[in-house]
Amino acid sequence: MKRFALIFHIFFFIFHLAIAQVGEPRTDLAVGVNGGFVMNKVMFKPSVKQSFKSGMVMGFTARYTCEKYFKMLCAIQGEVNYSQAGWKENTDTGDNLYQRTVHYVQVPLLANLGFGRERGGVKGFLVVGPQLGFCIGETEKTTGDGSGFIPRQLDGLKNQHELNVQKKFEYGITGGLGMDISTKKGHHFIVEGRYFYALSDMFKNSKKDPFARSANGTIIAKVSYLFDIKKTKL
């Protein structure tokens, strides 16, 4: 319940940002596409020895700028993305590999706070907000004979190599920093880095289950291209 409450408070802040008008109003709407790379680990408890698993992210972005408050440009941003999470385990010898790719559709809803040129220049920004996701599939890759792995297991229960994702719905918090290079004609070229911290688990987490925690932690590097379809007259 505390995790849901945190998501609710962040969502309420973003909603308040969209409707509150204490500065100069803006009605700028930009849409476009994004893509990039992710580096993911699953936060297992008890821990599982692993390294970052690489994957891809791509999707669609919409950003609505609603206000300029002194020098800060306030916007809300929504995305619909396909992303590859999961984890990778290696033995000490490096001869054996176990890798699980978990495929998600993710929907971040972000507050976007920018400082810099509004049009025709460079703007830095901060994004933060809740993110929802849903697992749409998973794939495995293994090499070697499997010796050297130490899977977490309780009597009569499956270990992490044998478990399918049991909780397909995911929620958490994401945030990061970026730079928006815009033209006077309304084209935006964006680079950014984010981190996603899942508050939900992939596997069941009762006392009788192998893991008390099994949540994604993701480093994200992406580029986006947006174009204005509505601009405020300055």
C-alpha positions in Angstrom: 0.0 0.0 0.0 2.9 2.4 0.8 4.3 1.8 -2.7 0.9 2.6 -4.3 0.6 5.7 -2.2 4.0 7.0 -3.4 2.9 6.4 -7.0 -0.4 8.3 -6.3 1.4 11.3 -4.8 3.7 11.6 -7.8 0.8 11.3 -10.2 -1.1 14.0 -8.2 1.9 16.3 -8.5 2.1 15.9 -12.3 -1.7 16.4 -12.5 -1.4 19.6 -10.4 1.5 20.8 -12.6 -0.8 20.5 -15.7 -3.7 22.5 -14.3 -2.0 25.0 -12.1 -1.3 28.4 -13.8 0.9 30.8 -11.7 3.3 31.8 -14.5 3.0 32.5 -18.2 0.6 30.0 -19.9 1.8 27.8 -22.7 -0.1 25.4 -25.0 2.8 23.7 -26.9 2.2 20.1 -28.0 5.0 18.0 -29.5 4.9 14.4 -30.6 7.4 11.9 -32.0 9.5 8.8 -31.5 12.2 7.6 -29.2 14.7 4.7 -29.1 17.8 3.6 -27.2 19.5 1.1 -25.0 18.8 -0.3 -21.5 21.1 -2.0 -18.9 19.0 -4.0 -16.5 19.5 -6.0 -13.3 16.8 -7.7 -11.2 17.0 -6.8 -7.5 16.7 -10.3 -6.1 16.5 -10.9 -2.3 18.3 -13.2 -1.5 20.7 -12.0 -4.1 21.6 -13.7 -7.3 25.1 -13.2 -8.8 24.6 -11.3 -12.1 25.8 -8.7 -14.4 24.0 -6.0 -16.3 21.8 -7.3 -19.2 21.7 -5.1 -22.2 18.5 -4.6 -24.3 16.6 -2.0 -26.4 13.8 0.4 -25.8 11.7 2.2 -28.5 8.3 3.9 -28.6 6.2 7.0 -29.0 6.4 10.3 -27.0 4.0 13.2 -26.5 4.9 16.3 -24.6 2.6 19.2 -23.6 4.2 22.4 -22.3 1.7 24.1 -20.1 3.6 27.0 -18.3 6.7 29.1 -18.1 7.4 29.8 -14.4 10.1 32.4 -14.3 12.9 30.7 -16.3 11.5 27.1 -15.9 9.4 25.5 -18.6 6.9 23.1 -17.1 5.5 20.2 -19.2 3.9 16.8 -18.8 5.2 14.0 -21.0 3.7 10.6 -21.8 5.2 7.7 -23.6 4.3 4.2 -24.8 7.4 2.1 -25.1 8.6 -1.5 -25.8 11.5 -2.4 -23.5 13.7 -5.4 -22.8 14.5 -6.1 -19.2 15.6 -9.2 -17.4 18.9 -10.4 -16.0 22.2 -12.2 -16.9 24.1 -14.7 -14.8 27.7 -15.9 -15.4 29.7 -18.5 -13.6 33.2 -17.6 -12.3 34.9 -19.4 -15.2 32.7 -17.6 -17.8 32.0 -20.9 -19.6 28.3 -20.9 -18.6 25.7 -18.3 -19.2 22.0 -17.9 -18.2 20.1 -15.0 -19.6 16.4 -14.1 -19.3 14.9 -11.4 -21.5 11.6 -10.1 -20.2 9.6 -8.1 -22.8 7.5 -5.2 -21.5 5.1 -2.5 -22.8 5.8 0.5 -20.5 3.9 3.7 -20.0 5.8 6.5 -18.1 3.9 9.6 -17.1 6.5 12.4 -16.4 6.9 15.9 -15.2 9.3 17.6 -17.5 11.0 20.7 -16.1 13.3 22.5 -18.5 15.8 25.4 -18.3 17.2 27.1 -21.4 16.1 28.3 -24.8 12.4 27.8 -25.5 12.9 27.6 -29.2 15.8 27.6 -31.5 18.5 26.6 -29.0 19.5 24.2 -26.2 17.4 23.4 -23.2 18.4 21.1 -20.3 15.6 19.3 -18.5 14.7 17.0 -15.6 12.1 14.3 -16.0 10.5 12.3 -13.1 7.3 10.4 -12.6 5.6 7.0 -12.2 5.9 4.3 -14.8 3.5 1.4 -15.4 4.4 -1.7 -17.4 3.0 -5.1 -18.5 5.0 -8.2 -19.4 4.2 -9.5 -22.9 6.6 -12.3 -23.0 10.0 -13.7 -22.0 12.9 -15.6 -23.7 15.9 -17.5 -22.4 19.4 -18.0 -23.5 21.8 -20.6 -22.0 25.3 -21.8 -22.8 27.5 -24.5 -21.2 26.4 -27.4 -19.0 24.9 -25.3 -16.2 27.5 -26.2 -13.7 28.7 -23.4 -11.4 25.3 -21.7 -11.0 23.9 -21.4 -7.5 20.1 -21.0 -8.1 18.0 -19.9 -5.1 15.8 -22.8 -4.2 13.6 -24.1 -1.4 12.5 -27.7 -1.0 9.9 -28.6 -3.6 10.0 -25.1 -5.3 11.4 -24.0 -8.6 14.5 -21.8 -8.8 14.8 -18.6 -10.8 15.8 -20.4 -14.0 12.6 -22.4 -14.0 10.1 -19.7 -12.9 8.1 -17.9 -15.4 7.1 -14.3 -14.6 4.3 -14.6 -12.1 3.4 -10.9 -11.7 3.0 -9.4 -15.2 1.9 -6.0 -14.1 4.8 -3.7 -13.1 4.9 -0.3 -11.5 7.7 2.0 -10.2 9.4 5.4 -10.5 11.6 6.7 -13.2 13.6 9.9 -13.6 16.6 11.4 -15.3 18.3 14.3 -17.1 18.5 15.3 -20.7 19.1 17.9 -23.3 16.7 19.2 -26.0 18.2 20.9 -29.1 15.3 22.6 -30.9 15.0 24.6 -34.2 12.8 27.6 -34.7 10.6 25.6 -37.1 9.6 23.3 -34.2 11.9 20.2 -34.5 13.4 18.8 -31.3 16.4 16.5 -31.1 16.7 15.0 -27.6 19.3 12.9 -25.7 18.7 11.8 -22.1 19.6 9.3 -19.4 17.2 7.8 -16.9 16.9 5.2 -14.1 13.8 3.1 -13.5 13.3 1.6 -10.0 10.5 -1.0 -9.9 8.4 -1.1 -6.7 6.7 -4.3 -7.8 8.1 -7.8 -8.1 8.3 -10.2 -11.0 7.8 -13.3 -8.8 5.5 -14.1 -5.9 7.1 -12.9 -2.6 5.3 -14.7 0.2 7.3 -16.5 3.0 6.9 -19.8 1.2 8.3 -18.4 -2.1 12.0 -18.4 -3.1 12.4 -14.6 -3.3 11.2 -11.8 -1.0 12.2 -9.3 -3.7 12.6 -9.6 -7.5 12.3 -6.1 -9.1 13.8 -4.5 -12.1 16.4 -1.8 -11.9 17.1 -0.2 -15.3 19.6 2.3 -16.6 18.2 3.9 -19.8 20.0 5.9 -22.5 17.8 7.2 -25.3 17.4 9.7 -28.1 14.1 11.2 -29.3 12.8 13.2 -32.2 9.8 15.4 -31.6 8.0 18.0 -33.8 5.6 20.6 -32.7 2.0 20.3 -33.8 0.8 23.2 -31.7 2.8 26.2 -30.6 2.0 29.2 -28.4 2.5 32.6 -30.1 5.2 34.4 -28.2 
